[in-house]
Amino acid sequence: MQSLSLSSAQPLLFSLCNKPFPSLQTPTLHQKSHLFHHHSTRIPFHPFGFSVKDQKMLRPRRRFGAACYSAPLTPRNLQWICTVSSAILMFSKGTAVQKSFLVPFFALQAPASIITWIKGEYGTWTAFLVLLVRLFFFIPADLELPLVALLLGIVAPYQAVGLRGTQGGNTVSLVIAGYLAYQHFSRAGSLRIAFDQSSIVATLAIICITAVPLLLLI
């Protein structure tokens, strides 16, 4: 095969270099409309710009901690359950536990709003008026423990108040509640007697004050 000379190959190379590459040519208006019609028939239009699968992928996942935080059993609600249960035990007649242990338990598990109220001006005036009444009139024995709890909350130092909400405070509360539960069920004699109509309120209160510190420790 006879090779091309340099003079005859120059026009051919010049024409190839000046010819535009087909993929780099600017499409005409007719070609643009044809391409748009071709792609629009194959790709469906979605008004939100994402498919349902893409939206599920972009949706933030819910974590277990957020679900627990929004649940009814928050630490503040558990403290309120403890406070109500200890107050019920102070006035309950269906138990033979040593109720003086409820005073430090109340101080360790009461919500912050109650402690703030006790240490504030209203709590001080309430304790002052109750002591004046106690000097000149008879107060039932059932009201002695609430008065002692009020006075203990007023005079408690900040180091003792700082134990509230900590692991140490919850541990002490759990020990007190366990001891009261042991006293209640051992002196009742049996579970059937503990859940009788005369003792069921005290039994439920004992269960609540025992379960709440355990939940707070977990």
C-alpha atoms as one frame of an Amber mdcrd trajectory, in Angstrom:
protein
   0.000   0.000   0.000   1.427   3.279  -1.073   1.884   5.759   1.776   0.594
   9.318   1.599   3.047  12.119   1.117   3.308  15.018   3.553   1.912  17.516
   1.026  -1.168  15.374   0.318  -1.797  14.616   4.026  -1.815  18.263   5.122
  -5.263  19.146   3.660  -6.736  16.013   5.221  -5.341  16.771   8.697  -6.469
  20.386   8.425 -10.033  19.336   7.630 -10.108  16.841  10.507  -8.809  19.376
  13.020 -11.278  22.051  11.964 -14.235  19.681  12.047 -16.026  19.980  15.445
 -16.416  16.926  17.627 -20.009  15.629  17.436 -20.471  15.353  21.205 -19.304
  18.949  21.735 -21.672  20.508  19.194 -24.316  22.842  20.580 -27.739  21.242
  20.064 -30.263  23.130  18.034 -33.700  24.164  19.252 -35.302  21.192  17.563
 -32.825  18.825  19.176 -33.413  20.413  22.609 -37.154  19.892  22.320 -36.611
  16.324  21.201 -34.293  15.584  24.138 -36.715  17.144  26.637 -39.593  15.128
  25.228 -37.501  11.959  25.328 -36.446  12.386  28.962 -39.840  13.602  30.178
 -41.481  10.442  28.921 -39.081   8.258  30.879 -38.589  10.231  34.149 -41.848
  10.928  36.037 -42.356  14.361  37.541 -42.473  14.468  41.340 -43.904  17.644
  42.891 -41.697  17.436  45.979 -38.470  16.814  44.109 -37.733  13.558  46.002
 -39.212  10.126  45.866 -40.768   8.460  48.889 -37.635   6.368  49.330 -35.423
   9.464  49.311 -37.642  11.189  51.861 -37.372   8.183  54.187 -33.601   8.262
  53.851 -33.436  11.994  54.576 -35.862  11.782  57.488 -33.985  11.975  60.854
 -34.048   8.820  62.872 -35.591   8.882  66.306 -33.288   7.769  69.036 -34.165
   5.888  72.157 -32.962   8.672  74.439 -35.348  11.246  72.953 -38.238   8.806
  73.318 -37.363   8.201  76.949 -37.107  11.933  77.628 -40.563  12.557  76.226
 -42.045   9.643  78.180 -44.187  10.319  81.312 -41.553   8.761  83.637 -39.162
  11.685  83.667 -36.982  12.295  86.761 -39.177  15.221  87.790 -42.375  13.129
  87.588 -40.707  10.311  89.513 -39.784  12.770  92.265 -43.401  13.895  92.458
 -44.506  10.262  92.763 -42.038   9.820  95.634 -43.265  12.968  97.364 -46.933
  12.015  97.142 -46.220   8.430  98.254 -44.167   9.548 101.260 -46.892  12.018
 102.241 -49.470   9.220 102.041 -47.309   7.041 104.272 -47.014   9.835 106.849
 -50.808   9.873 107.288 -51.514   6.203 106.588 -52.822   3.942 109.359 -52.325
   0.639 107.530 -48.621   0.255 108.193 -46.351  -0.211 111.194 -43.162   1.199
 109.699 -40.974   3.705 111.534 -42.262   6.864 109.868 -39.432   9.099 111.069
 -37.318   7.688 108.190 -39.726   9.361 105.784 -38.445  12.810 106.728 -34.905
  12.444 105.273 -36.388  10.446 102.388 -38.691  13.373 101.619 -35.793  15.824
 101.776 -33.768  13.741  99.305 -36.523  13.040  96.785 -38.705  16.159  96.860
 -38.803  18.150  93.585 -36.731  21.304  93.310 -39.851  23.495  93.289 -40.909
  22.211  96.728 -37.432  22.692  98.215 -37.296  26.222  96.788 -40.707  27.003
  98.285 -39.673  25.605 101.699 -36.438  27.594 101.779 -38.199  30.732 100.549
 -40.226  33.323 102.394 -43.516  31.407 102.246 -41.976  28.293 103.774 -40.416
  30.309 106.581 -43.699  32.033 107.413 -45.557  28.723 107.315 -43.123  27.123
 109.767 -43.300  30.204 112.018 -47.102  30.157 112.175 -47.261  26.414 112.734
 -44.785  26.675 115.643 -46.851  29.459 117.189 -49.948  27.286 116.971 -47.985
  24.367 118.407 -47.008  26.438 121.459 -50.569  27.280 122.488 -52.738  24.566
 120.964 -52.668  20.827 120.568 -51.506  19.462 117.213 -52.338  15.867 116.230
 -49.447  13.465 116.058 -49.999  12.972 112.328 -48.997  16.608 111.713 -45.741
  16.330 113.655 -43.840  14.669 110.799 -44.871  17.248 108.132 -43.784  20.000
 110.522 -40.421  18.298 111.123 -39.983  17.828 107.366 -40.714  21.524 106.834
 -38.191  22.576 109.490 -35.585  20.149 108.155 -35.956  21.606 104.675 -35.490
  25.140 106.010 -32.378  24.478 108.108 -30.746  21.932 105.772 -27.334  23.171
 104.548 -26.631  23.439 100.864 -24.183  20.516 101.054 -27.021  18.241 102.170
 -29.437  19.702  99.634 -26.815  19.130  96.946 -27.221  15.361  97.386 -30.618
  15.534  95.732 -30.620  14.106  92.232 -27.182  12.498  92.593 -26.252   8.830
  92.657 -25.363   9.096  96.338 -28.706  10.640  97.247 -30.610   8.020  95.257
 -28.591   5.258  96.916 -29.434   6.567 100.408 -33.095   6.894  99.397 -33.113
   3.318  98.094 -31.632   2.043 101.368 -34.285   3.903 103.397 -37.090   2.682
 101.137 -35.804  -0.904 101.271 -35.693  -0.802 105.058 -39.249   0.569 105.235
 -40.429  -2.096 102.777 -38.822  -4.806 104.906 -40.545  -3.448 108.007 -43.905
  -3.190 106.279 -44.023  -6.678 104.767 -42.394  -8.449 107.709 -44.786  -6.918
 110.240 -47.771  -7.539 107.984 -47.081 -11.278 108.165 -47.906 -12.191 104.557
 -48.516 -10.655 101.161 -52.228 -11.343 101.397 -52.501  -9.304 104.589 -50.319
  -6.537 103.091 -52.768  -6.196 100.185 -55.896  -6.214 102.332 -58.325  -3.359
 102.051 -56.962  -1.686 105.188 -53.304  -1.858 104.090 -53.360  -1.706 100.288
 -52.819   2.089 100.143 -49.747   1.903 102.377 -48.456  -1.115 100.446 -48.739
   0.682  97.106 -47.003   3.724  98.586 -44.169   1.509  99.875 -43.779  -0.050
  96.424 -43.656   3.393  94.801 -40.995   4.834  97.101 -38.898   1.691  96.578
 -39.235   1.558  92.788 -38.562   5.263  92.134 -34.977   5.438  93.547 -34.205
   2.180  91.757 -35.399   3.655  88.453 -33.398   6.823  89.067 -30.263   4.774
  89.695 -30.756   2.792  86.491
